């Protein structure tokens, strides 16, 4: 049902007055809290986002997509502008926020129910098995989050009334036109595509809807229906993560078991990061660890709006064979993630060997901003000349740092290699042992490191085992395991957040006898040291006998 169109505008004086009041006051001016929307502000570049899908602004300043209005995009853009305005104070972002709000004030674009108690944001096109108009729990939730931020900036109580209308519509059962459904297990679920048979229980849209309800409750804590649906939905998410994961290495978009793209895997990891920021629930961190482990080296290169588009959430610990307890490689530099490098040999240089006073040249497969070169000796006492390939004016763009046996070359402009000349009479020859590519504009230090236990093990129910490791931050290190009755069945078994061991108490009593497989992951990477883990024979003080497991070894020798 549509009502008559309502005009909405802000005068320039009103905008300036509001803007000045915001810049001189706390963002908590009107009491209740909204969260920093990490999924958007920390991972999406607003300008790059605007350059996709033919996005543009209409005459009122509302963002469109391929000349159409999409409430989800409008609200999401408004949230990005809010976060960027809080950071920068740039009035351009503020004006964008004001303009996006106009869409939700235009009664010709929204649908009202129950004598204006509820407001739905309709989609007027067919999508798979949904016929227009249809509504989305994801869109309703993101719109709630945007309008709450608009209220925080302006104090406009009409925005709070609209938030209540959006929530009222959203919290109705999908059979009554709302967005609340049930999982096959009977859990309450916020549906991105209510009543759809082809897209049931879409997880990423559910999370955005859940965030909207959570923020709504910060402003309307007395809404018992919203509180109940929120609590039931949250537990539904935690209890059904395992239903989305496919075997041991991927997850799905919805409950139809079709694997998601690399893009969606990354997006869902950012959503879990945001959820953990809100709820501080370590079960969410463990699911992040699991998906980050799944996603390693499965890069999505077509991420035009993501900051650090090739960012790896996890990387393996590279453990040296002969120095297990003392040395790991700097995997946070994500070696070779931009492609292999190829050496162009100088006629006076053979292999990776540098000679005193001679120039040495190599090129990378891709142009980069930074890379590390490792040598077989300490190079701090040497003098160096450097010039990059393909740059004429390089004196200001090129920087060089020397530390022990490592050279860090960085440039403010992309380079595809470097020419090196070194001077050291005492050390007439140097050998390059490794080159690691590092893109500071595309990569960040991975949040998680992992280490695979190579072998599977047959463990016995009710026997006590202990996992031994060395290193720091063991309280934040988690060992995941999966198990099955046989090695053949193990290939279809899943890792899940309920099947974990914390190294803060590294004892493990299997519930079932069977074949087990493990991997270890930690949220703390820099400075971490780990030696070859094993499951040891441990005396159970409440048992009369000892359990012995493969001569005290879990992993085979290298």
C-alpha positions in Angstrom: 0.0 0.0 0.0 1.4 3.4 -0.9 0.6 6.8 0.6 1.0 10.1 -1.1 4.6 11.3 -1.7 6.2 13.4 1.0 8.7 16.1 0.1 11.8 16.1 2.2 14.7 18.6 2.2 17.3 20.3 4.4 18.2 23.9 3.9 21.8 24.9 3.6 21.6 26.7 6.9 20.1 23.7 8.7 22.9 21.5 7.3 25.6 23.8 8.5 24.0 24.1 11.9 23.8 20.3 12.3 27.3 19.9 11.0 28.8 22.4 13.4 27.0 20.8 16.3 28.3 17.4 15.4 31.9 18.6 14.9 31.9 20.3 18.3 30.2 17.5 20.3 30.6 13.9 21.0 29.2 11.4 18.7 27.3 10.1 21.7 25.2 13.3 21.6 21.9 11.4 21.6 22.7 8.6 24.0 22.3 5.2 22.5 25.2 3.5 20.7 25.8 2.2 17.2 28.8 0.0 16.4 31.7 0.8 14.1 30.5 -1.0 11.0 33.7 -2.9 10.4 32.6 -5.0 7.4 32.2 -1.7 5.4 34.6 0.8 6.7 37.6 -1.4 7.4 37.4 -3.5 4.2 35.6 -1.5 1.5 36.9 1.6 -0.3 34.0 4.0 -0.8 35.3 5.6 -4.0 36.0 2.2 -5.6 32.6 1.0 -4.5 30.9 4.0 -6.3 32.7 3.1 -9.5 31.0 -0.3 -9.9 27.7 -1.4 -11.5 27.2 2.0 -13.2 26.5 3.6 -9.8 25.6 7.3 -10.0 23.7 10.0 -8.2 20.2 11.2 -9.2 19.2 14.8 -9.1 18.5 14.5 -5.3 21.9 13.0 -4.6 20.6 9.5 -4.0 22.9 6.7 -5.2 21.5 4.6 -8.1 22.7 1.4 -9.6 22.3 0.9 -13.4 19.7 3.7 -13.2 17.7 1.8 -10.6 17.2 2.4 -6.9 18.3 -0.4 -4.5 17.5 0.2 -0.9 20.3 -2.1 0.2 22.9 -0.1 -1.8 21.5 3.2 -0.6 21.6 2.2 3.1 25.0 0.5 2.7 26.4 3.7 1.1 25.0 5.8 3.9 26.7 3.6 6.5 30.0 4.0 4.7 29.6 7.8 4.6 28.7 7.9 8.3 31.8 5.9 9.3 34.1 8.0 7.0 32.5 11.2 8.3 33.2 10.2 11.9 36.8 9.5 10.9 37.5 12.6 8.8 34.8 15.2 9.5 34.6 15.8 5.7 31.2 17.6 5.0 30.9 15.7 1.7 30.2 12.5 3.6 27.7 14.3 5.7 25.8 15.6 2.7 25.7 12.1 1.2 24.1 10.8 4.4 21.4 13.5 4.3 20.7 12.7 0.7 20.4 8.9 1.2 17.9 9.5 4.0 15.6 11.1 1.4 14.9 7.7 -0.2 13.4 6.4 3.0 11.2 9.5 3.4 9.7 9.0 -0.1 6.4 7.1 0.6 6.2 6.2 -3.1 9.2 3.9 -2.7 8.2 2.0 0.4 5.3 -0.1 1.4 3.3 0.4 4.7 1.4 -2.3 6.6 -1.0 -2.3 9.6 -1.9 1.3 9.5 1.7 2.5 9.1 3.1 0.3 11.9 5.4 -1.4 9.5 7.5 -0.3 6.5 8.9 -2.7 3.9 11.5 -1.9 1.3 10.2 -3.6 -1.8 12.1 -5.1 -4.7 10.2 -4.7 -7.9 11.8 -7.3 -10.1 11.7 -11.1 -10.3 14.6 -12.9 -8.6 14.8 -16.7 -9.0 11.5 -18.0 -7.6 10.5 -14.7 -6.0 7.9 -12.5 -7.7 7.7 -8.7 -7.0 7.2 -7.2 -4.7 9.4 -9.1 -2.3 11.3 -8.0 0.8 14.7 -8.9 2.3 15.7 -9.3 5.9 19.2 -8.2 4.9 17.9 -5.0 3.4 15.6 -4.2 6.3 18.5 -4.8 8.8 21.0 -2.7 6.9 18.4 0.1 6.5 17.9 0.0 10.3 21.6 0.4 10.9 21.8 3.3 8.5 18.8 5.2 9.9 20.1 4.8 13.4 23.3 6.4 12.3 21.4 9.2 10.6 19.6 9.8 13.9 22.9 9.9 15.8 24.1 12.7 13.5 20.9 14.8 13.4 18.8 13.9 16.4 15.8 13.7 14.0 13.3 11.5 15.9 11.4 10.8 12.7 14.3 8.5 11.8 13.6 6.5 15.0 10.0 6.1 14.0 11.1 4.8 10.6 13.5 2.4 12.4 10.6 1.0 14.4 8.5 0.6 11.2 11.4 -1.2 9.5 11.8 -3.6 12.5 8.0 -4.2 12.8 7.9 -5.3 9.1 11.1 -7.3 9.4 10.2 -9.3 12.5 7.0 -10.7 11.1 7.0 -14.4 10.0 7.8 -14.9 6.3 4.4 -16.5 5.8 2.8 -13.2 6.8 5.0 -11.1 4.5 7.9 -10.6 6.9 11.4 -12.0 6.9 11.5 -14.5 9.8 11.7 -18.1 8.9 12.8 -21.4 10.3 15.8 -23.7 9.5 15.4 -27.4 8.8 16.3 -27.9 12.4 13.6 -25.6 13.6 15.8 -22.6 14.5 14.6 -19.0 14.0 16.3 -17.5 11.0 16.4 -14.0 9.4 15.8 -14.7 5.7 17.5 -12.6 3.0 15.0 -14.1 0.5 11.9 -14.9 2.5 9.8 -17.8 1.1 12.4 -18.7 -1.5 12.9 -22.4 -2.2 16.0 -21.8 -4.3 17.8 -19.6 -1.8 16.9 -20.7 1.7 18.8 -19.5 4.8 21.4 -17.3 3.1 24.1 -16.8 5.7 25.7 -13.5 4.8 22.3 -11.7 4.5 21.2 -13.2 7.8 24.2 -11.7 9.5 23.5 -8.2 8.2 19.9 -8.6 9.4 21.1 -9.8 12.9 23.3 -6.8 13.2 20.4 -4.5 12.4 18.3 -6.1 15.1 21.1 -5.9 17.6 21.6 -2.2 17.0 17.8 -1.7 17.1 17.8 -3.2 20.6 20.3 -0.7 21.8 17.7 2.0 21.1 14.5 0.0 21.9 15.5 -2.5 24.6 11.9 -2.9 25.7 10.9 -4.6 22.5 10.5 -8.2 23.8 9.7 -9.7 20.4 12.9 -8.2 18.9 14.9 -9.5 21.8 13.5 -13.0 21.5 14.0 -13.2 17.8 17.5 -11.8 18.2 18.5 -14.3 20.8 17.0 -17.3 18.9 18.6 -16.2 15.7 22.0 -15.8 17.3 22.0 -19.3 18.6 20.7 -20.5 15.3 23.8 -19.1 13.6 26.2 -20.6 16.1 24.5 -24.0 15.9 24.2 -24.2 12.2 27.7 -23.0 11.0 28.5 -26.7 10.6 25.6 -27.2 8.3 27.1 -24.7 5.8 30.6 -26.1 5.7 31.4 -28.7 3.1 33.7 -31.4 4.2 37.1 -30.0 5.3 37.8 -27.1 3.0 35.0 -24.8 2.0 31.5 -23.4 2.9 28.3 -22.6 1.2 26.1 -19.6 0.4 22.8 -21.1 1.5 21.5 -24.4 2.8 21.4 -25.9 -0.7 25.1 -26.9 -0.3 26.4 -24.9 -3.3 29.9 -23.7 -2.6 30.4 -19.9 -2.3 32.8 -17.9 -4.4 36.1 -16.7 -3.1 34.6 -13.2 -2.9 31.8 -14.4 -0.6 34.1 -16.4 1.6 36.1 -13.3 2.2 33.0 -11.2 2.8 31.6 -13.6 5.4 34.9 -13.6 7.2 34.7 -9.8 7.5 31.2 -10.2 8.8 32.4 -12.6 11.6 35.0 -10.1 12.4 32.3 -7.5 12.9 30.1 -9.9 14.9 33.0 -10.7 17.3 33.5 -7.0 17.7 29.9 -6.7 18.9 29.5 -9.9 20.9 33.0 -10.8 22.0 32.2 -14.5 21.5 35.2 -16.8 21.0 33.0 -19.2 19.0 33.0 -16.5 16.3 36.8 -16.3 16.4 37.0 -20.0 15.9 34.7 -19.9 12.9 36.9 -17.2 11.5 39.9 -19.4 12.0 38.2 -22.2 10.2 37.1 -20.2 7.2 40.5 -18.4 7.0 42.1 -21.8 6.9 39.8 -22.9 4.2 40.4 -19.7 2.2 44.2 -19.8 2.2 45.6 -19.3 -1.3 42.1 -19.1 -2.8 42.4 -15.5 -3.8 39.7 -13.5 -5.5 41.4 -11.1 -7.8 38.2 -9.5 -8.9 37.5 -7.4 -5.8 37.4 -3.9 -7.2 35.9 -2.3 -4.1 37.9 -4.1 -1.4 40.8 -2.5 0.4 43.8 -4.8 0.2 41.9 -6.9 -2.4 44.3 -9.9 -2.2 44.5 -9.9 1.6 45.1 -13.4 3.1 43.4 -14.0 6.4 45.7 -16.9 7.2 49.0 -18.3 6.1 50.9 -21.5 7.1 53.8 -21.7 9.5 56.8 -22.6 7.4 58.9 -24.7 9.8 62.5 -25.5 9.0 63.4 -29.2 9.1 66.5 -28.9 11.2 65.6 -25.9 13.4 62.0 -26.7 14.4 62.1 -25.0 17.8 64.0 -21.8 16.7 63.1 -20.7 13.2 60.1 -20.1 11.1 60.0 -18.1 7.9 58.2 -14.7 7.8 55.0 -16.1 6.3 53.1 -12.8 7.0 54.8 -11.5 3.9 52.7 -13.9 1.9 55.4 -15.2 -0.4 54.7 -15.4 -4.1 51.1 -14.3 -3.8 51.5 -11.9 -6.7 53.2 -14.5 -8.9 56.7 -16.0 -9.3 59.7 -13.9 -9.8 62.3 -14.6 -12.6 66.0 -13.7 -12.5 67.5 -11.8 -15.4 71.2 -12.6 -15.1 73.9 -10.0 -15.5 76.6 -11.3 -17.8 79.1 -11.0 -15.0 76.9 -12.8 -12.5 76.0 -16.5 -12.3 72.8 -17.8 -10.6 71.8 -15.8 -7.6 75.4 -14.7 -6.7 76.4 -11.1 -6.4 80.0 -10.0 -6.8 81.8 -7.0 -5.4 81.2 -3.8 -7.5 79.2 -5.5 -10.2 75.6 -4.7 -11.0 73.0 -7.4 -10.5 69.6 -7.2 -12.2 66.4 -9.1 -11.7 62.8 -8.6 -12.6 59.5 -9.6 -11.0 56.6 -11.1 -12.9 54.3 -8.3 -11.6 54.9 -4.7 -10.7 54.9 -4.3 -6.9 55.5 -1.7 -4.2 57.9 -3.7 -2.0 59.9 -6.9 -1.8 62.4 -8.5 0.5 65.8 -10.0 -0.6 67.5 -12.5 1.8 71.3 -13.2 1.7 73.5 -16.0 3.0 75.5 -13.5 5.1 75.1 -10.5 7.3 75.0 -7.5 4.8 74.8 -4.6 7.3 78.5 -3.7 6.7 78.1 -3.4 3.0 77.4 -0.3 0.9 74.7 -0.4 -1.8 73.5 1.3 -5.0 70.0 0.6 -6.2 67.9 1.7 -9.1 64.6 0.2 -10.1 63.7 -1.2 -13.5 61.4 1.0 -15.6 61.8 4.3 -13.7 63.7 7.3 -14.8 63.3 9.5 -11.8 63.7 7.1 -8.9 65.7 9.0 -6.3 62.7 10.0 -4.2 60.5 7.0 -4.9 63.0 4.2 -3.9 63.8 3.3 -0.3 66.2 0.7 1.1 66.4 -0.8 4.6 69.1 -3.2 5.7 68.7 -5.5 8.6 71.0 -8.4 9.3 70.8 -10.7 6.2 67.7 -9.0 4.8 67.2 -6.1 2.4 63.8 -4.4 2.1 63.2 -2.5 -1.1 60.1 -0.3 -1.3 58.9 2.4 -3.6 56.0 4.9 -3.7 55.6 3.9 -7.3 55.2 0.4 -8.6 58.4 -1.2 -9.9 58.9 -4.5 -11.6 62.5 -5.2 -10.4 65.7 -3.6 -9.3 69.3 -3.3 -10.3 71.7 -3.8 -7.3 75.4 -2.9 -6.9 77.2 -3.6 -3.6 80.6 -2.7 -2.2 82.4 -4.9 0.3 86.0 -6.0 -0.2 85.9 -8.4 2.7 82.9 -10.2 1.3 83.6 -10.4 -2.4 80.6 -12.7 -3.0 77.1 -12.8 -1.7 74.3 -15.3 -2.5 70.6 -14.5 -2.6 68.8 -17.2 -0.7 65.2 -16.0 -1.0 63.0 -13.2 -2.5 59.7 -12.5 -0.9 57.1 -10.3 -2.6 55.1 -8.0 -0.3 52.4 -5.7 -1.5 51.5 -3.2 1.3 48.7 -1.8 -0.8 47.2 -5.2 -1.3 48.3 -7.3 1.6 48.2 -7.0 5.3 49.8 -9.3 7.9 47.5 -12.3 8.1 45.4 -12.5 11.2 45.8 -16.3 11.7 48.7 -18.7 11.2 48.1 -22.4 10.9 50.1 -25.6 11.0 48.9 -28.9 9.5 49.5 -32.2 11.4 50.6 -34.3 8.5 49.5 -37.7 9.7 46.1 -39.1 10.8 45.9 -41.1 14.0 43.7 -43.8 15.4 42.6 -42.6 18.9 40.6 -44.5 21.5 37.6 -43.3 23.3 38.0 -42.4 27.0 41.8 -42.4 26.7 43.7 -39.3 27.8 46.1 -37.6 25.4 48.1 -34.4 25.5 49.3 -32.1 22.7 52.7 -30.6 23.3 53.9 -27.4 21.7 56.4 -24.7 22.3 55.8 -21.0 21.6 54.0 -17.9 22.8 50.3 -17.0 23.1 49.4 -20.7 23.7 46.2 -19.6 25.5 45.0 -18.2 22.1 46.0 -21.2 20.1 43.3 -23.7 19.0 43.7 -27.2 17.6 40.9 -28.3 15.3 40.2 -31.9 14.7 37.9 -34.1 12.6 37.2 -37.8 12.9 35.5 -40.8 11.4 35.4 -44.5 11.9 37.8 -45.1 9.0 40.3 -43.3 6.9 38.0 -43.6 3.9 35.1 -41.9 5.7 37.5 -39.2 7.1 37.7 -37.6 3.7 34.0 -36.5 4.1 34.3 -35.5 7.8 34.1 -31.9 8.8 36.1 -29.6 11.0 33.8 -27.6 13.2 34.0 -25.1 16.1 32.8 -27.7 18.6 35.6 -30.1 17.8 38.6 -28.1 19.1 41.3 -28.2 21.8 42.6 -25.1 23.5 46.3 -25.3 24.3 45.6 -23.4 27.5 44.5 -26.9 28.7 46.1 -29.3 26.1 44.5 -32.5 27.3 42.2 -34.4 25.0 39.9 -37.3 25.6 38.2 -38.6 22.4 34.5 -39.2 22.6 34.6 -41.9 20.0 37.3 -44.3 18.8 38.3 -43.6 15.3 40.7 -42.0 12.9 41.5 -38.3 13.7 43.1 -35.5 11.8 44.3 -32.2 13.3 45.5 -28.7 12.3 46.6 -25.9 14.6 45.8 -22.2 14.3 46.5 -19.1 16.3 45.3 -15.5 16.2 48.8 -14.2 17.2 51.3 -14.4 14.5 54.2 -12.1 14.9 56.9 -13.6 17.0 55.3 -16.9 17.2 57.6 -20.0 17.6 56.4 -23.5 17.3 58.1 -26.9 17.4 56.9 -30.1 15.9 53.8 -31.0 17.9 53.1 -34.5 19.2 50.4 -36.2 21.2 52.0 -37.8 24.2 51.3 -40.6 26.6 49.9 -39.0 29.7 49.1 -40.6 33.0 45.4 -40.2 33.9 45.2 -39.8 37.6 41.7 -41.3 37.7 42.7 -44.3 35.6 44.5 -47.5 36.5 46.5 -47.8 33.3 48.4 -45.7 30.8 47.5 -45.0 27.2 50.3 -45.4 24.7 50.0 -43.8 21.2 52.4 -44.7 18.4 55.5 -44.5 20.4 54.6 -41.1 21.7 54.5 -39.5 18.2 51.6 -38.0 16.3 53.6 -36.7 13.3 55.8 -38.7 11.1 59.4 -37.5 10.6 60.1 -35.2 7.7 
